[in-house]
Amino acid sequence: MKLNEYIKRNNYTQAAFIVEIERETGHKLPQGTLAKYILSQRIPRKKELNIIYKTTKGLVTPNDFYLE
């Protein structure tokens, strides 16, 4: 599942998803960076891929950023 789809299905705002990431992993992700991930303008690094994977309970996988 794409990150933008996950955020829409779970009724998250970008700010709320950032709070969820911090709560789940202790990592603070900048809003501008998250926006680029959502719009497929940027692919997360390995660390961020793992953080997103963990926060979404495996619903958004690293492959979801590479496969169209």
C-alpha positions as a Markdown table, in Angstrom:
| # | Residue | x | y | z |
|---|---|---|---|---|
| 1 | Met | 0.0 | 0.0 | 0.0 |
| 2 | Lys | 1.3 | 3.5 | -0.9 |
| 3 | Leu | 2.0 | 5.8 | 2.0 |
| 4 | Asn | -0.6 | 8.4 | 0.8 |
| 5 | Glu | -3.2 | 5.6 | 0.7 |
| 6 | Tyr | -2.4 | 4.5 | 4.2 |
| 7 | Ile | -2.7 | 8.0 | 5.5 |
| 8 | Lys | -6.1 | 8.6 | 3.8 |
| 9 | Arg | -7.5 | 5.2 | 4.9 |
| 10 | Asn | -6.6 | 5.9 | 8.5 |
| 11 | Asn | -7.8 | 9.5 | 8.4 |
| 12 | Tyr | -4.4 | 10.9 | 9.4 |
| 13 | Thr | -3.2 | 14.4 | 8.7 |
| 14 | Gln | 0.5 | 14.7 | 8.0 |
| 15 | Ala | 1.0 | 16.2 | 11.5 |
| 16 | Ala | -1.0 | 13.4 | 13.2 |
| 17 | Phe | 1.1 | 10.8 | 11.3 |
| 18 | Ile | 4.3 | 12.5 | 12.4 |
| 19 | Val | 3.1 | 12.3 | 16.0 |
| 20 | Glu | 2.3 | 8.6 | 15.5 |
| 21 | Ile | 5.8 | 8.0 | 14.1 |
| 22 | Glu | 7.4 | 9.7 | 17.1 |
| 23 | Arg | 5.1 | 7.8 | 19.5 |
| 24 | Glu | 5.9 | 4.4 | 17.9 |
| 25 | Thr | 9.6 | 4.8 | 17.2 |
| 26 | Gly | 10.9 | 7.9 | 19.0 |
| 27 | His | 12.0 | 9.4 | 15.6 |
| 28 | Lys | 10.9 | 12.9 | 14.6 |
| 29 | Leu | 10.3 | 13.2 | 10.9 |
| 30 | Pro | 10.1 | 16.7 | 9.3 |
| 31 | Gln | 6.7 | 17.5 | 7.8 |
| 32 | Gly | 8.3 | 18.7 | 4.5 |
| 33 | Thr | 10.1 | 15.4 | 4.2 |
| 34 | Leu | 6.9 | 13.4 | 4.8 |
| 35 | Ala | 5.1 | 15.5 | 2.2 |
| 36 | Lys | 7.7 | 14.5 | -0.4 |
| 37 | Tyr | 7.4 | 10.8 | 0.5 |
| 38 | Ile | 3.6 | 11.1 | 0.2 |
| 39 | Leu | 3.8 | 12.8 | -3.2 |
| 40 | Ser | 6.5 | 10.3 | -4.4 |
| 41 | Gln | 8.9 | 13.2 | -5.0 |
| 42 | Arg | 11.5 | 11.5 | -2.7 |
| 43 | Ile | 12.2 | 7.9 | -1.6 |
| 44 | Pro | 13.0 | 7.5 | 2.1 |
| 45 | Arg | 16.4 | 6.2 | 3.2 |
| 46 | Lys | 16.7 | 2.8 | 4.8 |
| 47 | Lys | 16.2 | 4.1 | 8.3 |
| 48 | Glu | 13.1 | 6.0 | 7.4 |
| 49 | Leu | 11.7 | 3.1 | 5.3 |
| 50 | Asn | 12.0 | 0.9 | 8.5 |
| 51 | Ile | 10.4 | 3.6 | 10.6 |
| 52 | Ile | 7.4 | 3.9 | 8.2 |
| 53 | Tyr | 7.2 | 0.1 | 8.0 |
| 54 | Lys | 7.1 | -0.3 | 11.8 |
| 55 | Thr | 4.6 | 2.6 | 12.3 |
| 56 | Thr | 2.2 | 1.3 | 9.7 |
| 57 | Lys | 2.5 | -2.3 | 11.1 |
| 58 | Gly | 3.9 | -3.5 | 7.8 |
| 59 | Leu | 1.1 | -2.2 | 5.6 |
| 60 | Val | 3.5 | 0.2 | 3.8 |
| 61 | Thr | 6.6 | -1.7 | 2.8 |
| 62 | Pro | 9.9 | -0.4 | 1.3 |
| 63 | Asn | 8.8 | -1.9 | -2.1 |
| 64 | Asp | 5.8 | 0.4 | -2.1 |
| 65 | Phe | 8.0 | 3.3 | -2.7 |
| 66 | Tyr | 9.7 | 1.7 | -5.7 |
| 67 | Leu | 6.8 | -0.1 | -7.4 |
| 68 | Glu | 4.4 | 2.0 | -9.5 |
